[in-house]
């Protein structure tokens, strides 16, 4: 394996649990933000498999893309450096901070597309088009879909589900759902879509169907039966769309930081935590919940979110009064 498969901590969030009316041992976090690849994040597991496949196929260049604050783009640039491969990123416009700044530090060749955010399918098409251009120049490119969400990439999360099942046997696992690969891999590992609640962050249309297809493919890669049930997805936290923050996300971000010093990001994990806050109100007492922290710290430091992060606490929020209260 060219990239190491990370071993990340799993620990309780006792103070945040108490604010949510849970027992201290009922809320846990799987720290996929600590995977260690150029700032960390859940894409490290997917990229370990994807880069190995690219090298096995004789490719010399990785091509992928996403929004300006794409964690996947940043980590792909880092993975390419370790593997000795070239890297092209096809990105939507954004300010030169956060992940986009790190993309440049890592030396990726960046193509910023004209206009604003593109529809998901058009951005995927732009990645494929760039790969064809490189092939025409004599390179051997490997095109990676947004988020590394292939069946091969998603399968990297099946072992995480098995770890969680063996160590905690959680009643519910909550994760941000952007391109859907992480949720799909977890569902494949558990063998049950019902164990995993994805919080839709507004990145991909038709997300539930995409997750179910990826989960079946991931299970096949891992030698497992396809998961039972249907994809569980909460669309209520997406707000006005991908990368657009919400009051509920701000309340959740502040609560996690001020209760258990857990830093979230505006694009993915803050919305996912807001979804967790909403979900726990409907769960039976005593249900053990695991929050999968998918990373994104560079996005928290992006210039565009500074005013939002320092704005007044929202008057109302899906997080509820227990979560939004200032620490004593």
N, C-alpha and C positions, 0 to 999 in steps of 0.2 A: 504494500500500500504506500503510495507516494506521499499522501497526506495522512497524518495520524487521526484515528477515530477518537474523539475526545471522551473523557470521563468527567462528567460534571456533577457538582454537588446537588443534593436534595435535602432541603431543610424546612422546618416549620416557620410560619409567620404568626407567632402567638399574639402579638399586639394588634395586628390587623384583624386577626380572627375575633378577638374580644370586641373590637369596634363593630364587627358585623353580627354580633350576638352568637358567635360560635365558641365552642370550647377551644382552648389554645392549641390542642393537638389535631384539630380538624382541618386546618388550612396549611398547605405546603406549597413550596415552589421548587420546580426543577430548573436549575440555573443554566439554561442553554445560552445565556448571554456570556458565559464564562468558558466558551470553547477555545478561546485563545488565538484565533486566526485573525490578525489585523483588527483587533477590537471586539472580536467574538460575535456570536449569534448562531442561530439554528442552521444556517446554510453550510456550516463546516462539515456536518455529517453527510449532507447531500453531495457536497463537492468532493469529499474523499472518494466516493464511488464514481462520480461523474468524471473527475480528472483521471482516475485509473482507467476508465473506459476510453477516454480520449487518447491517452498514451498507448494503450493496447491496440487502438485502431491506426496508429501512426500519425496522429494529428499533431500539428505544431502551433496551433493558434486557437484560443478560446474566444468565442463571440457571444455576448449576451447583452441584456439591457434592462431598462426599467425607468422609474422616476428618478429625478435628480438626487433624492435621498434614499436610493435603493441600497439596502444592506447587502443584498445578493450581489449587486454589481461590485461593491467595494471588496467583498470577500472573494469573488471570482478573480479580480485583479491580483489579490494577494496569493491565491492558490496558483495562478499562472506563474507568478514569480518563483514560487517554491519548486514548481515542476519544470521550470526552464522553458515555458511556453510564452508566446506572444498573447496579447489580450486587447480586444476591441470592445468598447462599451457604447451602446446606442441608447442615449438618455433623452428624456424630456427636459425642457429648460428649467433652471433653478439658480438660486444665488450660490456664489462660490464659498460655501461653508459646509460644515458637517460632512456627510458621506462624499459629496462631490469633491470637496477639497482633498479628502483622503484618496479618492480615485486618482487624482493628479499626483499626489505624493507617491503613490504606488507605481506610477509610470504607465498606466493604461492609456491607450490611444482612444480618445473620446470623440464621438460624433454626437453633438447636441442637435436634436431635430428642431425644425422650424415650428413656430406656433406654440400653443399651450399643450396640455396633456392630450395624448392620443388615445383613442379607443384601444382596448386591450389587444384585439386581433390585429390592428394596424401596427402596433408596436412589435408584436411577435413577427409580423411580416417584414418589418424593417430589420430585425435581427437576422432573419433568413436572407434578406437581400444583401446585407453586408457580408455575410458568409459567402455568398455566391461571388461577390466582387473580389474577395480575397482569393477564392479558388481560381478565379480568372487571372490573378496575378501570380499564380504558381504556388500559393500557400495551401496548407492542408487544414482547413478550419473545422472546428467542432462547434456547432451552434447549440447553445443552451437556452431553453425556454425561460421566460420570466420566472424568477424564484427558484430555478433549478427543479421545477415541478414536473419531472418525468416519473414514470413508474420506478425506474432505477433509483432516482434521487429520493423519492418518497419511501422506498423500502428501507432506507437508512434509519427511519424512525420506528420500525417494527421492534428492534431490540430495546428501544427506550420504553415502549409500552410494556414489554415483558419485564424489564427492570422495575417499573412502577408497580406492576401486578405482584411481583414477588416480594417487594419491600414494604408496600403499603396497602395493596388491594383497594385503591380508591373507588369511591362511588361515582365520581365525576372528574374528568380532566378537562380543563379549559385552556384554549389556545387561540391566538390570533389567526385568522384565516384570510390570507391575501390571495396567493395563487393556489393554495389548497393542499400543497404537497405534504406539509408536516401533519396536518390533521388526517390526511389519507393514510400516511404511514402509521400513525398511532392507532387508527381504527383497524388497520390490517394486523398490527401486533396484538391488539386486544381480541381480535376476531369479532368485534361488535362495534358498530357505529354508535350505538347508544351510550357507550362509555365516554365519548369525546364530544364536547360542545365547542364548536368553532364560532368565533365572534367575527363576523364579516366586517372587514375594514373598508369595503367599497372598491376594491381593486379590480375584480374580475366578474363579468356578467356570467350568469349560468353556473355559479360557483358550486352549488350542491351537486349538480350532475357531474361536474368536473371532478369533484372530490370522490364521488362514488366510483367513477371510472378509474381514477388514479389508485384508489384503495384496492380495487380488484387486481390491477396490474402490479401494485406493490406486493400484495399477498402472493401472487404468482412468482415474482422474483425471489421472495423469501421462502418459498416452498410451503406456504400456509394456505388454508382454505380462505376463500373470499369472506370478508366480514359480513355478519348478519345485520339485519335492520336497515334503516335509512339514515342518511347523513343528518346530523343535528347541527343546525346553523341559526345563529341569532343575527338578523339583519338590522336590528334596532339601533345599534351603536355606530353605524357607518356615517350618520349625519349627512352632510352635503356631498360626501364622496371621499375618495382616497386622498390622504394627506391633509384633509380639512379637519382641524381639531374641533372638539365639541366641549360643552360645559361639563358633561358627565365624565369625559376623559380627563379633563383638568382636575376635577374633584378626586377621581380615582388616583391620578398621578401623585397629587399632593398627599393623599391619605397613605399611600404605600410608602412614600418617602419619609413621612413624618412619624409613621408608626414603627416600621421595621427597616428604615433606611434602604428600601428597595427602589432603585431608579428605573423608571419606565420611559418610553419614548412616545411622542405625540401620534405617530403614524400607525403603529401596531399595538404595542403592549398596553398603553393607557386605555385605548378603546376596549381591548380584551379584558382588562381589569374592571372597567365599568360594566362590561357584560357579566363578569363573575359576580359583582355586587348585586346585579339584578337577579341572577340565577339562584344565589344562595337563599334568597327570601322564599323561593318555591321548593326548596329541598327539605326532605324529612330531617328532623333533628338528629344529629349524630353522623350525618354523611361526611365522609372524608373527601376533601376536594384538593386537587393538585393544579396549580397554575403553572403552565409551561412558559417560562420567560424566554422569548425568542430573540432578545437582544435589541439593538437599535440605538445605543447610547450616542453615537455620532449625530443622529437625527435630532436628539434632544438639544444639541448645541448648534443647530442650524439657525441662522439669523432670522429667518422668517417666523420662528416660533417665540422669539424673545418677548415680544409684547404680550402674547397670549399667556405665557408662563408666569408673567409678573402682574397680570390683571387681577382685579378684585375676585374673591372667591365667588363662584356662581351662587345665586340666590336659591336655586333649586337644581336638583340633579338626580339622575337615575341611581346614583350611588346611595342616596338616602341619608338621613341625619346622622346615623351612627358612623358612617364612613367620612362624612364631610366635616365633622367637628374638628376644630383645631386641637392640637395636643395640649394637655394640661401641664 
